[in-house]
Amino acid sequence: MNELTEQDIEQFLLQCRQVVGETFVLTGDDAMRSYLTDYRQRYTGSALAILKPATTQQVAELVTLCNHCQIAIVPQGGNTGLVLGSVPDQSGRAVVLSLLRLNQIRQTDLVNDTITVEAGCLLQQVQQAAQAADRLFPLSLASEGSCTIGGNLSTNAGGTAVLHYGNTRALCLGLEVVTASGQIWDGLRGLRKDNTGYDLRDLYIGAEGTLGIITAAVLKLFPRPASYATALAALPSVDAALALFHFIRSNGKDCALSAFELMSAYSLTLVQQHFPTIRQPQLGAHPYCVLIEFSSQETAEVVTGALESVLHAALQKQLIPDALIASNLTQSGEFWQIRESISEAQKAEGKNIKHDISIPISDIGHFITQTDALLEQQFPGCRMVTFGHIGDGNLHYNVSAPINSSVDAFLREQNAINRVVYDSVARFSGSISAEHGLGALKCDDILRYKSPVEIQLMRSIKQALDPNNLMNPGKVVKPLP
Ligand SMILES: Cc1cc2nc3c(=O)[nH]c(=O)nc-3n(C[C@H](O)[C@H](O)[C@H](O)COP(=O)(O)OP(=O)(O)OC[C@H]3O[C@@H](n4cnc5c(N)ncnc54)[C@H](O)[C@@H]3O)c2cc1C
């Protein structure tokens, strides 16, 4: 990239202001800080400016300007990503392009069961728009009040509803994209069938802003479930959880299994310690527990009856030692609160080393047994906080320092611990990033775990769609030096 003079930069910023207006080009440390710092506040990058367009046309004009000046662009939605994908590097030569002002719901089509929304709409806004039309947009994340649909698509976000509805990719029918050269691709087709060559939509989904900028999307809507039933079941092992999962899928009558979430006993202990006001049902001392949710178009009695019947059968077959079905919505909310408080409880306990991994479902038990043993052997006393969307094969497999040890010294072992975990993931043909993407955090690690052919194909796609390497450089896959 050619060095820009101060005069070039001033001229560039002037042109940006002409596109979006004075107020929407932010410069200066104070104005830019929140856009430059990642969600977990571990890292602050540097940038020439924050650009805040309000329309697709303005995005296209800004990208064209950046191309002309060879200025790198970091697209940003709600900045809730967890892998340093939405913040710039330290060079200070990139701009952050915030999509938050592209926040219009463009159209709801109830016959096609779709909603067309702009990329900067908050996920919660899309959920509420669907609900206002008596439909469901099922994507659900703990960050839904601040993440955007553009960010969800760009990270192919997962969340708690994947088991029944799939991840974000499965919820999207069409995209509008500003390409890396500044052209607008209108792919806003609400088609469920379209076999007309390479699927460009699927290239941009999950690309973490490295190929172009998503400006709008056509999303699928679903009937709203009329009722839910929730239960907690105690379990002696992860394999027992998997046996129960299989049993419920085979015997769950007409109700959809919409969540199956694993929580280790130690995760529950942490929630109890740090959030003593959250009520935890007494299920006896067992190493694991699962949260099970059924949803249905039938009445609450029908869905609760279906869950009761399948859990009763599981008890009789001795698949589970104990279970409790929520007796009302408040108790159901309490069950979910336990699950959703684990991350915060672990944070309150102290800094830890997180892994968001996926393993073929049938191997999860073996993976945990083997990897726990390897970690204990190399880092004696380390505490495993294991929980996650086990029905999707997705584990949050987090490692905390031994009790009464130096957390800082433990954190210095992060690379060695990652290596043990990721090598084990690779042995089970799993993925080192199930939900959060690669960003800048894992883009070096991935070189070890994808084959040279796969990396080469990814680099070819990047080179073809972003030949000047201006779209979020240094994230996902870096070009060869
Ligand atoms: C409390 C909490 C809970 C979470 N739970 C989950 C979870 O259950 N499942 C899960 O998958 N994730 C989860 N996340 C991670 C995060 O919320 C998701 O990755 C979310 O999809 C990011 O959306 P965002 O708008 O904040 O994107 P950002 O963080 O702003 O950006 C994420 C990436 O997408 C790119 N990007 C953003 N917008 C665009 C666009 N319009 N066009 C092109 N590229 C773009 C950015 O450059 C960056 O690489 C959680 C995060 C938090 C803080």
Ligand as a Chemical Component Dictionary entry (heavy atoms), coordinates in Angstrom:
data_LIG
# 
_chem_comp.id                   LIG 
_chem_comp.type                 NON-POLYMER 
_chem_comp.pdbx_formal_charge   0 
_chem_comp.three_letter_code    LIG 
# 
loop_
_chem_comp_atom.comp_id 
_chem_comp_atom.atom_id 
_chem_comp_atom.alt_atom_id 
_chem_comp_atom.type_symbol 
_chem_comp_atom.charge 
_chem_comp_atom.model_Cartn_x 
_chem_comp_atom.model_Cartn_y 
_chem_comp_atom.model_Cartn_z 
_chem_comp_atom.pdbx_ordinal 
LIG C1  C1  C 0 -22.797 -11.716 25.335 1  
LIG C2  C2  C 0 -22.476 -12.283 23.976 2  
LIG C3  C3  C 0 -23.079 -13.469 23.572 3  
LIG C4  C4  C 0 -22.809 -13.999 22.314 4  
LIG N1  N1  N 0 -23.399 -15.166 21.946 5  
LIG C5  C5  C 0 -23.161 -15.684 20.738 6  
LIG C6  C6  C 0 -23.783 -16.907 20.341 7  
LIG O1  O1  O 0 -24.521 -17.529 21.082 8  
LIG N2  N2  N 0 -23.528 -17.356 19.094 9  
LIG C7  C7  C 0 -22.706 -16.696 18.229 10 
LIG O2  O2  O 0 -22.534 -17.152 17.097 11 
LIG N3  N3  N 0 -22.090 -15.537 18.582 12 
LIG C8  C8  C 0 -22.293 -15.024 19.812 13 
LIG N4  N4  N 0 -21.668 -13.855 20.176 14 
LIG C9  C9  C 0 -20.740 -13.184 19.258 15 
LIG C10 C10 C 0 -21.371 -11.998 18.467 16 
LIG O3  O3  O 0 -22.436 -11.411 19.138 17 
LIG C11 C11 C 0 -21.835 -12.465 17.124 18 
LIG O4  O4  O 0 -20.702 -12.854 16.400 19 
LIG C12 C12 C 0 -22.598 -11.413 16.284 20 
LIG O5  O5  O 0 -23.089 -12.078 15.150 21 
LIG C13 C13 C 0 -21.745 -10.242 15.847 22 
LIG O6  O6  O 0 -22.599 -9.216  15.343 23 
LIG P1  P1  P 0 -22.117 -7.691  15.359 24 
LIG O7  O7  O 0 -23.131 -6.873  14.658 25 
LIG O8  O8  O 0 -21.777 -7.261  16.734 26 
LIG O9  O9  O 0 -20.812 -7.785  14.461 27 
LIG P2  P2  P 0 -19.390 -7.119  14.699 28 
LIG O10 O10 O 0 -18.821 -7.600  15.980 29 
LIG O11 O11 O 0 -19.455 -5.659  14.503 30 
LIG O12 O12 O 0 -18.577 -7.773  13.484 31 
LIG C14 C14 C 0 -18.317 -9.138  13.435 32 
LIG C15 C15 C 0 -17.595 -9.448  12.102 33 
LIG O13 O13 O 0 -18.468 -9.230  11.005 34 
LIG C16 C16 C 0 -17.981 -8.185  10.158 35 
LIG N5  N5  N 0 -19.136 -7.389  9.785  36 
LIG C17 C17 C 0 -20.031 -6.786  10.619 37 
LIG N6  N6  N 0 -21.027 -6.235  9.896  38 
LIG C18 C18 C 0 -20.750 -6.478  8.594  39 
LIG C19 C19 C 0 -21.398 -6.179  7.379  40 
LIG N7  N7  N 0 -22.546 -5.519  7.338  41 
LIG N8  N8  N 0 -20.833 -6.587  6.219  42 
LIG C20 C20 C 0 -19.670 -7.279  6.228  43 
LIG N9  N9  N 0 -19.001 -7.591  7.358  44 
LIG C21 C21 C 0 -19.548 -7.202  8.521  45 
LIG C22 C22 C 0 -16.928 -7.454  10.962 46 
LIG O14 O14 O 0 -15.939 -6.893  10.137 47 
LIG C23 C23 C 0 -16.384 -8.573  11.843 48 
LIG O15 O15 O 0 -15.424 -9.318  11.139 49 
LIG C24 C24 C 0 -21.904 -13.325 21.446 50 
LIG C25 C25 C 0 -21.301 -12.133 21.851 51 
LIG C26 C26 C 0 -21.574 -11.627 23.103 52 
LIG C27 C27 C 0 -20.917 -10.340 23.497 53 
# 
loop_
_chem_comp_bond.comp_id 
_chem_comp_bond.atom_id_1 
_chem_comp_bond.atom_id_2 
_chem_comp_bond.value_order 
_chem_comp_bond.pdbx_ordinal 
LIG C1  C2  SING 1  
LIG C2  C3  SING 2  
LIG C2  C26 DOUB 3  
LIG C3  C4  DOUB 4  
LIG C4  N1  SING 5  
LIG C4  C24 SING 6  
LIG N1  C5  DOUB 7  
LIG C5  C6  SING 8  
LIG C5  C8  SING 9  
LIG C6  O1  DOUB 10 
LIG C6  N2  SING 11 
LIG N2  C7  SING 12 
LIG C7  O2  DOUB 13 
LIG C7  N3  SING 14 
LIG N3  C8  DOUB 15 
LIG C8  N4  SING 16 
LIG N4  C9  SING 17 
LIG N4  C24 SING 18 
LIG C9  C10 SING 19 
LIG C10 O3  SING 20 
LIG C10 C11 SING 21 
LIG C11 O4  SING 22 
LIG C11 C12 SING 23 
LIG C12 O5  SING 24 
LIG C12 C13 SING 25 
LIG C13 O6  SING 26 
LIG O6  P1  SING 27 
LIG P1  O7  DOUB 28 
LIG P1  O8  SING 29 
LIG P1  O9  SING 30 
LIG O9  P2  SING 31 
LIG P2  O10 DOUB 32 
LIG P2  O11 SING 33 
LIG P2  O12 SING 34 
LIG O12 C14 SING 35 
LIG C14 C15 SING 36 
LIG C15 O13 SING 37 
LIG C15 C23 SING 38 
LIG O13 C16 SING 39 
LIG C16 N5  SING 40 
LIG C16 C22 SING 41 
LIG N5  C17 SING 42 
LIG N5  C21 SING 43 
LIG C17 N6  DOUB 44 
LIG N6  C18 SING 45 
LIG C18 C19 SING 46 
LIG C18 C21 DOUB 47 
LIG C19 N7  SING 48 
LIG C19 N8  DOUB 49 
LIG N8  C20 SING 50 
LIG C20 N9  DOUB 51 
LIG N9  C21 SING 52 
LIG C22 O14 SING 53 
LIG C22 C23 SING 54 
LIG C23 O15 SING 55 
LIG C24 C25 DOUB 56 
LIG C25 C26 SING 57 
LIG C26 C27 SING 58 
# 
